[in-house]
Amino acid sequence: MPERKLRSNFTPGTTPWAMRRAQWTALGLTDADLEKPKIAIVNSSSSLASCFSHLDEIVAPLKAAITQAGGVAFEVRTAAPSDAITSAGAAGQYILPSRDLIASDIEVAVEGALLDGMVCLASCDKTTPGQLMAAGRLNIPTIIVACGYQPSGVYKGESVDFEDIFRFAGHVAAGRMTTEELGEMSSCAVTGPGVCAGMGTANSMHLAAEALGMALPGTTPVLARGGKMWDAVARAGRRIVELVAEDVRPRSLLTDRAFCNAVTAILAVSGSVNCLKHLQAIAVEAGVDVDVYRLFEDLAPKVPLLAGVKPNGDTQITQFDAAGGTLGLLKQLAPLLYLDQSTVGGLTLREATAAAAVDEDVIRPVDRPLATHPGIVVMRGSLAPEGAVLKRTVADDAPLDFRGPAIVVRSREEGVAAVKAGKVKAGDVVVLTGLGLRGSPGMGLTSALMFAIDGAGLSTKVAVITDGQMSGLVNGGLVVAEVAPEGAAGGPLGLVHDGDTISIDVGARTIELEVDPAELDRRRAELPPLAAPAGCGWLSVYARTVAPLGAGATLSAGTTGSSAS
């Protein structure tokens, strides 16, 4: 069979060939190199946050592995947003839009140069979905390399990690912890680079990448700078050149069944609720006709909880890793998976999981689960006709039924101030509206409100409903997030008044606003139309083009003037 022509190679003597040869020979490439597969190392690196700070160290050994395998590697940089750092500006509104910016960053560099394949260094929350979206969009051979979770520390004899800092900040405002104590804790909670050490969005999406078949089997989660991470880097460098030769492309792996597998895996660990919109966005970019939200609804009653990694339970991410990690989880889930799905490793899921070792005290078998209730619940009703998302813990100690009067706030700062002033009382339903995709714009982070409520000792005594997004580390109390349609664009959430009665039934998966529809129509008619922001700023561009959550909040399907969120 004749050797496949690489798209990165041009006919000798042509202008594109001459221009590339002039540039690349200046970089030290030989004529022989110019005939080899050109591989992008997509490096979402930044010195702003520890989650990215080790990625530059990975480039050289990865480049060496690609070179040894017969390829030529080019490092490509993208935006590198950190939820802990980048959320400081614009009330956290840059976080979600950065995902789509990463995907477009990759498109510009990789598609513009017509490179043959890419290895993506995945770290903090938005890098993995952004990289997977680009893989689906460009459809060139791709491997996702999870670059690991951060090592945690000890404070006063107890294990402490970034999640604890996130949570206990609310305790300071409530007077349950001093600023000095929080400062001492924060100085020892993170002892090295990597993503948050829990089943937040980052580790959830690393797990999803492997379940989709886009990360090499057995490479998630791993300790940053640990032996397993370096092994994964070497394997990826060798394998990407083979994938180019074999012409194995993402769209051959990202099938509707692959998404079923990923959803099943996320449900089995009660992963981050952010996975719903990220998986939907990846499906949109890959051209897969699948409704991820409906998948979560349909599969949730069938998938038991097999592992309780913090913040969902007491298991540390290190224990989950040692117990078999994602591959061990997939082995336990075998009866519920499509095992003939292929992976970037060249093996089917059945072949990859066959030899996996599992500690069944940490990752339970399906017939001996930690719990049988769904870890992620898609809610619908008059307050969320297009859906909303609720998270349940392993202990499931939040109320499952709640009915009470609404107290409406329109920013996280207003909500935190209301809690601190004692305006939020047991039995209230706190409605935080105006933080959706277009109203925010960018779906601002609302976690600070939940942590303030927790700090005030009200987490199991009030309910919170918002069209904004919660961090993947939030897992306490009765919180319904990402309500659609969003309030600012005419959704029912934006019509709620103080004192309106709201009822939530987790078992029935319903969320209802007990106000006469005619009254809601009257209130809606009084609302001014949502104006599309002008200007060239990224948030303005995002607000004008973002699609509803049902389309993954992508830009590729965005329509100006859409009323949905």
C-alpha positions as CSV (number, residue, x, y, z in Angstrom):
1,M,0.0,0.0,0.0
2,P,1.4,3.4,-0.9
3,E,2.5,5.7,1.9
4,R,-0.2,8.2,2.8
5,K,0.7,11.8,1.8
6,L,1.0,14.1,4.8
7,R,-1.1,17.2,4.7
8,S,1.9,19.2,6.0
9,N,4.0,18.4,3.0
10,F,3.8,20.6,-0.1
11,T,5.0,20.0,-3.7
12,P,8.7,21.0,-4.0
13,G,9.2,24.2,-5.9
14,T,5.9,25.8,-5.0
15,T,5.6,29.0,-3.0
16,P,4.2,27.4,0.2
17,W,7.0,24.7,0.1
18,A,9.7,27.4,-0.3
19,M,8.3,29.6,2.5
20,R,8.0,26.7,5.0
21,R,11.4,25.4,4.0
22,A,13.0,28.8,4.6
23,Q,11.3,29.2,8.1
24,W,11.9,25.6,9.3
25,T,15.5,25.2,8.1
26,A,16.2,28.4,10.1
27,L,15.0,26.4,13.1
28,G,17.5,23.6,12.4
29,L,15.2,21.2,10.5
30,T,16.7,19.2,7.6
31,D,15.2,18.3,4.3
32,A,14.6,14.8,5.7
33,D,12.7,16.4,8.7
34,L,10.5,18.3,6.3
35,E,9.1,15.0,5.0
36,K,8.2,13.6,8.5
37,P,4.8,13.9,10.3
38,K,4.5,17.4,11.9
39,I,3.1,17.1,15.4
40,A,1.8,20.0,17.5
41,I,2.5,19.9,21.2
42,V,-0.4,22.0,22.5
43,N,0.9,23.6,25.7
44,S,-1.7,25.5,27.7
45,S,1.0,26.8,30.1
46,S,1.2,29.8,32.4
47,S,3.2,30.9,35.4
48,L,0.0,32.5,36.9
49,A,-1.1,29.3,38.6
50,S,0.5,26.1,40.0
51,C,-1.9,24.0,37.9
52,F,0.1,25.0,34.8
53,S,3.5,25.7,36.2
54,H,5.0,22.3,35.3
55,L,3.8,22.0,31.8
56,D,6.9,23.6,30.2
57,E,9.0,20.8,31.8
58,I,6.9,18.2,29.8
59,V,7.6,19.7,26.4
60,A,11.2,18.6,26.0
61,P,10.8,14.9,26.9
62,L,7.6,14.8,24.8
63,K,9.4,16.4,21.9
64,A,12.2,13.8,22.3
65,A,9.7,10.9,22.2
66,I,8.0,12.3,19.1
67,T,11.4,12.7,17.4
68,Q,12.5,9.2,18.3
69,A,9.3,7.9,16.8
70,G,10.0,9.6,13.5
71,G,8.0,12.8,13.9
72,V,8.8,16.5,14.1
73,A,7.3,18.4,17.1
74,F,6.3,22.0,17.2
75,E,5.2,23.6,20.5
76,V,2.0,25.6,20.3
77,R,0.8,27.9,23.1
78,T,-2.8,28.7,24.0
79,A,-4.6,30.7,26.6
80,A,-4.3,29.1,30.1
81,P,-7.1,30.1,32.4
82,S,-7.1,29.0,36.1
83,D,-10.4,29.0,38.0
84,A,-8.4,30.1,41.1
85,I,-6.6,33.0,39.4
86,T,-8.4,34.1,36.2
87,S,-11.7,34.2,38.1
88,A,-10.6,37.4,39.9
89,G,-11.5,39.6,36.9
90,A,-15.0,40.4,35.8
91,A,-16.5,38.3,38.6
92,G,-15.3,35.1,37.1
93,Q,-16.9,35.7,33.7
94,Y,-13.7,34.9,31.7
95,I,-13.6,31.3,32.9
96,L,-16.1,29.5,30.7
97,P,-15.5,31.7,27.5
98,S,-11.8,30.8,27.8
99,R,-12.7,27.2,26.8
100,D,-13.8,28.3,23.4
101,L,-10.9,30.6,23.1
102,I,-8.5,27.7,23.7
103,A,-10.3,25.7,20.9
104,S,-9.9,28.6,18.5
105,D,-6.3,29.2,19.6
106,I,-5.5,25.6,18.6
107,E,-7.4,25.9,15.3
108,V,-5.5,29.0,14.3
109,A,-2.1,27.5,15.0
110,V,-2.6,23.9,14.0
111,E,-5.0,24.3,11.1
112,G,-3.3,27.4,9.9
113,A,0.0,25.5,9.6
114,L,-1.7,22.3,8.4
115,L,0.1,20.1,11.0
116,D,-0.6,16.4,10.9
117,G,-1.5,15.6,14.5
118,M,-1.3,17.0,18.1
119,V,-0.6,16.0,21.6
120,C,-2.5,18.2,24.0
121,L,-1.2,18.9,27.5
122,A,-4.3,19.0,29.7
123,S,-4.4,20.7,33.1
124,C,-6.9,23.0,34.7
125,D,-10.7,22.9,34.1
126,K,-11.1,24.5,30.7
127,T,-8.1,23.2,28.9
128,T,-9.3,19.6,28.5
129,P,-12.7,20.4,27.0
130,G,-11.2,23.2,24.9
131,Q,-8.6,20.8,23.5
132,L,-11.2,18.0,22.9
133,M,-13.4,20.5,21.1
134,A,-10.5,21.4,18.9
135,A,-9.8,17.8,18.2
136,G,-13.4,17.2,17.2
137,R,-13.4,20.4,15.1
138,L,-10.1,19.8,13.2
139,N,-10.4,16.0,13.1
140,I,-6.7,15.3,13.0
141,P,-5.0,12.5,15.1
142,T,-4.9,13.7,18.7
143,I,-4.0,12.4,22.1
144,I,-4.9,14.1,25.4
145,V,-2.3,13.9,28.1
146,A,-3.5,14.6,31.6
147,C,-0.7,16.4,33.3
148,G,-1.7,15.5,36.8
149,Y,-3.2,16.5,40.1
150,Q,-1.3,18.6,42.7
151,P,0.1,17.0,45.9
152,S,-1.7,18.2,49.0
153,G,-0.5,19.1,52.5
154,V,-1.2,18.8,56.2
155,Y,-2.5,21.4,58.6
156,K,-2.7,20.8,62.3
157,G,-2.3,17.1,61.7
158,E,-5.1,16.9,59.2
159,S,-4.9,16.5,55.4
160,V,-5.7,19.7,53.6
161,D,-6.1,20.5,49.9
162,F,-7.2,23.3,47.7
163,E,-10.8,22.4,48.1
164,D,-10.6,23.0,51.8
165,I,-9.3,26.5,51.2
166,F,-12.1,27.1,48.8
167,R,-14.7,26.0,51.3
168,F,-13.3,27.5,54.5
169,A,-13.0,31.0,53.1
170,G,-16.7,31.2,53.8
171,H,-16.1,30.3,57.4
172,V,-13.9,33.4,57.9
173,A,-16.8,35.7,56.8
174,A,-19.0,33.9,59.3
175,G,-16.5,34.2,62.1
176,R,-16.0,30.5,62.4
177,M,-12.3,30.8,61.4
178,T,-9.8,33.6,61.6
179,T,-8.0,35.2,58.7
180,E,-4.7,34.0,60.3
181,E,-5.9,30.4,60.4
182,L,-7.1,30.5,56.8
183,G,-3.7,32.0,55.8
184,E,-1.8,29.2,57.6
185,M,-4.0,26.6,55.9
186,S,-3.6,28.1,52.5
187,S,0.2,28.2,52.8
188,C,0.4,24.4,53.1
189,A,-2.6,23.1,51.2
190,V,-0.9,22.9,47.8
191,T,2.7,21.5,47.9
192,G,3.4,21.2,44.1
193,P,2.0,21.8,40.6
194,G,-1.1,20.2,39.1
195,V,-4.9,20.5,39.2
196,C,-7.0,20.5,42.3
197,A,-6.8,17.3,44.2
198,G,-10.4,16.2,44.1
199,M,-13.1,15.1,41.6
200,G,-13.6,18.7,40.5
201,T,-13.9,19.7,36.8
202,A,-10.3,19.1,36.0
203,N,-10.0,15.5,37.2
204,S,-13.6,14.8,36.0
205,M,-12.7,15.9,32.5
206,H,-9.4,14.0,32.5
207,L,-11.4,10.9,33.4
208,A,-13.9,11.7,30.6
209,A,-11.1,12.1,28.1
210,E,-10.0,8.5,28.8
211,A,-13.6,7.2,28.8
212,L,-14.1,8.8,25.4
213,G,-11.0,7.0,24.1
214,M,-9.0,10.2,23.6
215,A,-6.5,9.7,26.3
216,L,-4.2,6.6,26.5
217,P,-5.7,3.9,28.7
218,G,-4.4,4.0,32.2
219,T,-3.2,7.6,32.1
220,T,-5.8,9.4,34.3
221,P,-5.7,10.5,37.0
222,V,-2.0,10.8,37.8
223,L,0.2,12.7,40.2
224,A,1.8,15.7,38.5
225,R,5.5,15.0,37.9
226,G,4.9,11.5,39.1
227,G,6.3,8.4,37.4
228,K,2.9,7.6,35.8
229,M,2.7,11.0,34.3
230,W,6.1,10.8,32.7
231,D,5.3,7.3,31.4
232,A,2.1,8.7,29.8
233,V,4.1,11.5,28.2
234,A,6.6,9.0,26.6
235,R,3.8,6.8,25.4
236,A,1.9,9.7,23.9
237,G,5.0,10.8,22.0
238,R,5.5,7.4,20.4
239,R,1.8,6.8,19.8
240,I,0.9,10.0,18.1
241,V,3.2,9.3,15.2
242,E,1.6,5.9,14.8
243,L,-1.9,7.5,14.8
244,V,-0.9,9.8,12.0
245,A,0.5,6.8,10.0
246,E,-2.7,4.9,10.7
247,D,-4.9,7.9,10.0
248,V,-6.9,7.4,13.2
249,R,-8.9,10.6,13.7
250,P,-11.0,11.8,16.6
251,R,-14.3,11.5,14.8
252,S,-13.8,7.8,14.4
253,L,-13.5,7.6,18.2
254,L,-16.0,10.2,19.3
255,T,-19.1,8.3,18.5
256,D,-22.5,8.4,20.3
257,R,-21.5,5.3,22.2
258,A,-18.3,6.9,23.4
259,F,-20.3,9.7,24.9
260,C,-22.5,7.1,26.6
261,N,-19.4,5.6,28.1
262,A,-18.1,9.0,29.3
263,V,-21.5,9.9,30.9
264,T,-21.6,6.6,32.6
265,A,-18.1,7.1,34.0
266,I,-18.9,10.6,35.3
267,L,-22.1,9.4,36.9
268,A,-20.3,6.5,38.6
269,V,-17.9,9.0,40.5
270,S,-20.5,11.8,40.8
271,G,-18.1,14.0,38.8
272,S,-18.4,17.7,38.2
273,V,-21.7,19.1,36.8
274,N,-19.6,21.2,34.4
275,C,-19.0,18.0,32.4
276,L,-22.5,18.2,31.0
277,K,-21.9,21.4,29.0
278,H,-18.3,20.4,28.2
279,L,-19.3,17.0,26.8
280,Q,-22.1,18.5,24.8
281,A,-19.7,21.1,23.4
282,I,-17.3,18.4,22.3
283,A,-20.1,16.5,20.6
284,V,-21.2,19.6,18.8
285,E,-17.6,20.2,17.5
286,A,-17.2,16.6,16.5
287,G,-20.5,16.6,14.6
288,V,-22.0,13.9,16.8
289,D,-25.8,13.9,17.0
290,V,-26.2,13.3,20.8
291,D,-28.0,15.1,23.5
292,V,-25.7,14.8,26.5
293,Y,-28.2,16.3,28.9
294,R,-30.8,13.6,28.0
295,L,-28.0,11.0,28.3
296,F,-27.5,12.1,31.9
297,E,-31.2,11.9,32.5
298,D,-31.6,8.5,31.0
299,L,-28.5,6.9,32.5
300,A,-28.6,8.4,36.0
301,P,-31.1,5.9,37.4
302,K,-29.1,3.0,36.0
303,V,-25.5,3.9,37.1
304,P,-24.6,3.4,40.7
305,L,-22.0,5.4,42.6
306,L,-18.8,3.3,42.7
307,A,-16.3,5.8,44.2
308,G,-16.6,8.7,46.6
309,V,-13.7,11.0,45.8
310,K,-13.6,14.3,47.6
311,P,-15.6,16.5,47.6
312,N,-18.3,13.8,47.0
313,G,-17.0,11.4,49.7
314,D,-13.9,10.8,51.9
315,T,-11.7,9.2,49.3
316,Q,-8.5,11.1,48.3
317,I,-7.7,11.4,44.6
318,T,-4.4,9.6,45.4
319,Q,-6.4,6.6,46.7
320,F,-8.5,6.5,43.6
321,D,-5.4,6.7,41.5
322,A,-3.7,3.8,43.4
323,A,-6.9,1.8,43.3
324,G,-7.0,1.6,39.5
325,G,-8.0,5.1,38.4
326,T,-10.2,5.6,35.4
327,L,-9.2,2.3,33.8
328,G,-10.2,0.4,37.0
329,L,-13.5,2.3,37.1
330,L,-14.2,1.4,33.5
331,K,-13.4,-2.2,34.3
332,Q,-16.0,-2.2,37.2
333,L,-18.5,-0.5,34.8
334,A,-18.0,-3.1,32.1
335,P,-21.6,-4.4,32.2
336,L,-22.9,-0.9,31.5
337,L,-20.4,0.2,28.8
338,Y,-19.9,-0.2,25.1
339,L,-16.7,-2.2,25.3
340,D,-16.0,-2.4,21.6
341,Q,-15.3,1.3,21.4
342,S,-11.8,2.1,20.2
343,T,-9.2,4.2,21.9
344,V,-6.2,6.2,20.9
345,G,-4.1,3.4,22.4
346,G,-5.1,1.1,19.5
347,L,-7.0,-1.1,21.8
348,T,-10.8,-1.4,22.4
349,L,-12.1,-0.6,25.8
350,R,-12.6,-4.3,26.3
351,E,-9.0,-5.0,25.6
352,A,-7.7,-2.1,27.6
353,T,-9.7,-3.0,30.8
354,A,-9.0,-6.7,30.7
355,A,-5.8,-6.6,32.7
356,A,-6.7,-3.6,34.9
357,A,-6.2,-4.2,38.6
358,V,-8.8,-2.7,40.9
359,D,-9.0,-2.2,44.7
360,E,-12.7,-2.9,45.2
361,D,-12.7,-1.2,48.6
362,V,-12.1,2.1,46.8
363,I,-13.7,1.5,43.4
364,R,-16.7,-0.7,44.1
365,P,-18.2,-3.3,41.7
366,V,-21.6,-2.5,40.3
367,D,-23.3,-5.1,42.5
368,R,-21.8,-3.6,45.7
369,P,-21.9,0.2,45.1
370,L,-21.4,3.0,47.6
371,A,-24.9,4.3,46.8
372,T,-27.6,3.8,44.1
373,H,-29.0,7.3,43.9
374,P,-27.9,9.4,40.9
375,G,-24.9,11.6,41.7
376,I,-25.9,14.2,39.0
377,V,-29.6,15.0,38.5
378,V,-31.0,17.0,35.6
379,M,-34.0,18.9,36.9
380,R,-36.9,20.3,34.8
381,G,-40.1,22.2,35.5
382,S,-41.8,25.6,35.3
383,L,-38.7,27.3,36.7
384,A,-36.3,25.4,34.4
385,P,-38.2,24.3,31.3
386,E,-35.0,23.6,29.4
387,G,-33.2,22.0,32.3
388,A,-31.0,22.6,35.3
389,V,-28.4,20.5,37.1
390,L,-28.2,19.4,40.8
391,K,-25.4,17.5,42.5
392,R,-25.9,14.8,45.1
393,T,-23.2,13.5,47.4
394,V,-22.4,10.0,48.4
395,A,-23.8,10.7,51.9
396,D,-26.8,12.5,50.3
397,D,-27.4,14.6,53.4
398,A,-29.0,17.5,51.7
399,P,-32.8,17.8,51.8
400,L,-34.5,16.0,48.8
401,D,-37.7,18.1,49.0
402,F,-37.7,21.8,49.6
403,R,-40.5,24.4,49.5
404,G,-40.0,28.0,50.6
405,P,-40.1,31.7,49.8
406,A,-37.6,33.2,47.3
407,I,-35.0,35.7,48.2
408,V,-33.7,37.2,45.0
409,V,-30.1,38.4,44.4
410,R,-28.5,39.5,41.2
411,S,-24.8,39.1,41.8
412,R,-22.6,36.8,44.0
413,E,-21.5,39.9,45.9
414,E,-25.1,40.8,46.7
415,G,-25.8,37.2,47.8
416,V,-22.7,37.0,50.0
417,A,-23.6,40.4,51.6
418,A,-27.2,39.2,52.3
419,V,-25.9,36.0,54.0
420,K,-23.4,38.0,56.1
421,A,-26.1,40.5,57.1
422,G,-28.4,37.7,58.2
423,K,-31.0,38.3,55.6
424,V,-30.9,34.7,54.4
425,K,-32.7,32.4,56.9
426,A,-33.5,28.7,57.2
427,G,-36.3,27.8,54.9
428,D,-35.4,30.4,52.2
429,V,-34.8,29.6,48.5
430,V,-32.0,31.9,47.4
431,V,-32.4,32.8,43.7
432,L,-29.2,34.1,42.1
433,T,-30.2,35.3,38.6
434,G,-28.6,37.2,35.8
435,L,-25.4,35.1,35.7
436,G,-26.2,33.0,32.6
437,L,-24.3,32.8,29.4
438,R,-25.5,36.1,27.9
439,G,-26.6,38.0,31.0
440,S,-23.3,37.7,32.8
441,P,-21.9,37.4,30.1
442,G,-19.9,34.2,30.2
443,M,-21.8,32.4,33.1
444,G,-20.1,33.9,36.1
445,L,-18.9,31.7,39.0
446,T,-21.4,31.6,41.9
447,S,-19.5,29.3,44.3
448,A,-18.7,32.1,46.7
449,L,-22.4,32.4,47.6
450,M,-22.6,28.7,48.5
451,F,-19.4,28.9,50.6
452,A,-20.8,31.9,52.4
453,I,-24.0,29.9,53.1
454,D,-21.9,27.0,54.3
455,G,-19.9,29.3,56.5
456,A,-23.1,30.5,58.1
457,G,-24.1,27.0,58.9
458,L,-27.1,27.1,56.5
459,S,-26.0,24.7,53.8
460,T,-28.7,22.1,54.6
461,K,-31.3,24.6,55.7
462,V,-31.7,26.7,52.5
463,A,-31.8,26.0,48.8
464,V,-29.9,27.8,46.1
465,I,-31.0,28.2,42.5
466,T,-28.9,30.0,39.9
467,D,-28.4,30.3,36.1
468,G,-24.7,30.7,36.8
469,Q,-22.1,27.9,37.2
470,M,-20.7,26.3,40.3
471,S,-17.2,25.1,40.7
472,G,-16.7,21.4,40.3
473,L,-15.5,21.4,44.0
474,V,-18.9,22.6,45.3
475,N,-20.8,19.7,46.8
476,G,-22.8,20.7,49.8
477,G,-26.4,21.6,50.3
478,L,-29.3,21.8,47.9
479,V,-27.9,23.7,44.9
480,V,-29.6,23.8,41.5
481,A,-27.3,25.5,38.9
482,E,-27.2,26.4,35.2
483,V,-31.0,26.9,35.0
484,A,-32.1,27.3,31.4
485,P,-33.4,29.5,29.9
486,E,-31.3,32.0,31.7
487,G,-33.0,34.8,33.7
488,A,-31.6,37.8,31.8
489,A,-32.8,36.5,28.5
490,G,-36.5,36.1,29.6
491,G,-36.3,32.8,31.4
492,P,-38.6,32.2,34.4
493,L,-35.7,32.6,36.8
494,G,-35.5,36.3,35.9
495,L,-39.2,36.7,36.7
496,V,-39.0,35.5,40.3
497,H,-39.8,38.1,43.0
498,D,-39.0,38.0,46.7
499,G,-41.6,35.9,48.5
500,D,-42.6,33.8,45.5
501,T,-42.9,30.1,46.5
502,I,-40.5,27.7,44.9
503,S,-40.7,23.9,45.3
504,I,-38.0,21.4,44.6
505,D,-38.5,17.6,44.4
506,V,-35.2,15.8,43.8
507,G,-36.8,12.4,43.6
508,A,-39.2,13.6,40.9
509,R,-36.5,15.8,39.3
510,T,-38.8,18.8,39.3
511,I,-38.3,22.5,40.1
512,E,-41.4,24.6,40.1
513,L,-42.2,28.3,40.5
514,E,-45.7,28.5,42.1
515,V,-46.8,31.7,40.4
516,D,-49.8,32.0,38.0
517,P,-48.6,31.8,34.4
518,A,-50.6,35.0,33.6
519,E,-48.7,36.9,36.3
520,L,-45.4,35.6,34.8
521,D,-46.5,36.8,31.4
522,R,-47.2,40.2,32.9
523,R,-43.7,40.4,34.5
524,R,-42.0,39.2,31.3
525,A,-43.7,42.0,29.3
526,E,-42.2,44.6,31.7
527,L,-38.7,43.3,31.3
528,P,-36.5,45.4,28.9
529,P,-35.0,43.3,26.1
530,L,-31.5,42.0,26.7
531,A,-29.1,44.2,24.7
532,A,-26.2,42.6,22.9
533,P,-23.1,44.2,24.2
534,A,-21.0,46.2,21.7
535,G,-17.3,46.3,21.3
536,C,-14.4,44.0,20.5
537,G,-13.7,42.7,24.0
538,W,-13.8,38.9,24.3
539,L,-16.8,38.9,26.6
540,S,-18.7,41.1,24.2
541,V,-18.0,38.8,21.3
542,Y,-18.9,35.8,23.4
543,A,-22.3,37.3,24.5
544,R,-23.2,38.0,20.9
545,T,-22.4,34.6,19.6
546,V,-22.8,32.0,22.4
547,A,-25.4,29.2,21.8
548,P,-27.7,27.8,24.5
549,L,-26.5,25.2,27.0
550,G,-28.3,22.5,25.1
551,A,-25.7,23.2,22.3
552,G,-22.9,23.0,24.8
553,A,-22.6,26.8,25.0
554,T,-20.4,26.7,21.9
555,L,-19.8,29.6,19.6
556,S,-20.0,27.6,16.4
557,A,-23.7,27.2,16.8
558,G,-24.3,30.6,18.4
559,T,-27.1,32.9,17.2
560,T,-27.4,36.5,18.2
561,G,-30.7,37.2,19.9
562,S,-31.3,33.7,21.1
563,S,-33.6,33.8,24.1
564,A,-32.4,30.6,25.6
565,S,-29.5,30.0,27.9
